[in-house]
Amino acid sequence: MRVYSVLPQIRYSKIREIAEKVAMKNRLLPPEERVINLTMGQNFIGDPTPVIKKIGLLFGEKIPPFLYAPSLGTFSARESVANNFYYLWYGARLETDWVMITDGAMGAIRNAMGAVVEDGDIIVVDPITFIYSLTTLRIYGRKFKLEVLDADEDTYFIPSPDYIIEFLDTLSQKNSDKKIIYYTQFGFNPSGAFRSKSDLKKIAELVDDSKNIILINDIVYHLIRFDGLELPLASLLSDEGRNIFDCDALSKPFSLMGLRVGVLITRDKELFDAAAKIQQYSIVSPNTFACEIWNVVSDPENFRELKETVERLNKKLKENFEMTRKNLGKLGIDIVSPGQGTLYAFIKVPNGDSEKFVDDLIEHARVALVPGTAFEVVPKYGRYYARMTISVTKKQLQEALERIEKFLRQQS
Ligand SMILES: Cc1ncc(COP(=O)(O)O)c(C=O)c1O
């Protein structure tokens, strides 16, 4: 075989596959017939202007070379994140040497996973979650085992802390020669539910008490929140932050998805140094532009304007969420979400076959969603749900909802 033998077993990302199929289809269609693409986890209505316009080096007479940044990001970016970014939002300060600038949250998760996962280790995930990084690890040749926690739609697929603790603790004792790596989220994609700070603290305390449990806490949605912010950093909810990584990015709140502006935080020096090597040999250098962006968003002088920008975004998203809930509700379709803050509506599909539902909608309603099966590694719940991106203009969302309504009424 000419290609790396693992690759043929890996399928192209389901979300990308649908999004790209729709994009190709749309190229051939007149504007009014194009499929409305609500597949991608992108914030189409956020405003990066207040951030980007403050990047001085873009607006000089002559733009200086964009050099490679140091492997961990520029010192000034790391320092300003540590001193200010989480302080401004949550009153929490970090130390500079806990902070690594990364290529998005995905870069941070990759570095964290890459730093710790050994062949035979066990990765534990929630039943419906962001599973992309597991495939990255397989691409990197790691042969891990997988365990999936259980939780159903009544808890928006977030397992209770007591159950998680018992599950991880038992697993850790039975496999004391292995590492147990729990990847989880703080604000969940796709359900729009948040774990509470107190529940996160309980999990962090279990990690403190154990030798071989490692927590990778993905907090990429912490500012996309309608019901009030809560400190998302597990590193700070633990005694010493041993065996804990937090992974963040500015992709979602400031609509900077394509610029890859992320950060990895860990107080654990050994894990930090290991993650730095993964980063060094995966991306050559973090993006210098991203480092400048972290400086801008961490500058106390800019905070008021940025806070207003995020509040405006959350207001629009909440309106879109409520509109979607109301319109789909009339058709008997529930959104499985407490609506705490989200770019998505995770909907219960009418026929219990989300892949077919998604295909039918693309063909007949010209609206593209993602089947819930794209968010699970072991098929159980995904077929009953689909994810719809609602972070689009109200007009686009309205049009999409009308098309879905028309299609469903024709069906019944
Ligand atoms: C839960 C979660 N984590 C991480 C990412 C990737 O974020 P980034 O673009 O910052 O790499 C996404 C993207 O959709 C996500 O939903």
The ligand as an SDF file (V2000), in Angstrom:
LIG
                    3D

 16 16  0  0  0  0  0  0  0  0999 V2000
  -15.8730   21.9470   20.8820 C   0  0  0  0  0  0  0  0  0  0  0  0
  -14.9290   22.4900   19.8810 C   0  0  0  0  0  0  0  0  0  0  0  0
  -13.6290   22.5210   20.1700 N   0  0  0  0  0  0  0  0  0  0  0  0
  -12.7330   22.9960   19.2920 C   0  0  0  0  0  0  0  0  0  0  0  0
  -13.1170   23.4610   18.0630 C   0  0  0  0  0  0  0  0  0  0  0  0
  -12.0840   23.9770   17.1290 C   0  0  0  0  0  0  0  0  0  0  0  0
  -11.8720   25.3300   17.4160 O   0  0  0  0  0  0  0  0  0  0  0  0
  -10.7320   26.1570   16.6820 P   0  0  0  0  0  0  0  0  0  0  0  0
  -11.3060   26.6690   15.4140 O   0  0  0  0  0  0  0  0  0  0  0  0
  -10.4160   27.2720   17.6210 O   0  0  0  0  0  0  0  0  0  0  0  0
   -9.6040   25.2430   16.4760 O   0  0  0  0  0  0  0  0  0  0  0  0
  -14.4580   23.4430   17.7040 C   0  0  0  0  0  0  0  0  0  0  0  0
  -14.8850   23.8830   16.3720 C   0  0  0  0  0  0  0  0  0  0  0  0
  -16.0090   23.7980   15.9730 O   0  0  0  0  0  0  0  0  0  0  0  0
  -15.3860   22.9580   18.6520 C   0  0  0  0  0  0  0  0  0  0  0  0
  -16.6910   22.9260   18.3720 O   0  0  0  0  0  0  0  0  0  0  0  0
  1  2  1  0
  2  3  1  0
  2 15  2  0
  3  4  2  0
  4  5  1  0
  5  6  1  0
  5 12  2  0
  6  7  1  0
  7  8  1  0
  8  9  2  0
  8 10  1  0
  8 11  1  0
 12 13  1  0
 12 15  1  0
 13 14  2  0
 15 16  1  0
M  END
$$$$
